[in-house]
Amino acid sequence: MRAVTLLLCLLATSVSAQEVDEASGLIKADGWQLVRIHCGGCHSHKLVTGQRADRQTWLAIIRWMQATQNLWQFDDATEKGILDYLAANYAPQSDRRRAPIPPQLMPPRPAVDSGD
């Protein structure tokens, strides 16, 4: 139980170490304002913060939006800043699901009436 509590404290500390913009929900890091302006102009920032992708996939998403959703073309510096930010802050995570709860921490299962 202590290990679980320690793990939860460590996770809470690492999450709170990242400052998040209250209005957009974006992690405040280099390039966040580019994403706030260019992505939030067309859709909710939750569409960004709820996604995880590598740099190449983020680029493919941008290209799709440019080809089909009227997203404007970015200059090279803007596109690089957006991709750097997204790849660093919204990259895939292998541990997105929590680990199963250990059996000893599960509540007891109710007895099943066999109908006899």
Secondary structure, DSSP 8 states (H G I E B T S, - for coil): -HHHHHHHHHHHHHHHTS-B-TTT--B-STTHHHHHHHHHTTS-THHHHT----HHHHHHHHHHHHHHS------HHHHHHHHHHHHHHS---TT-S-----GGGS----------
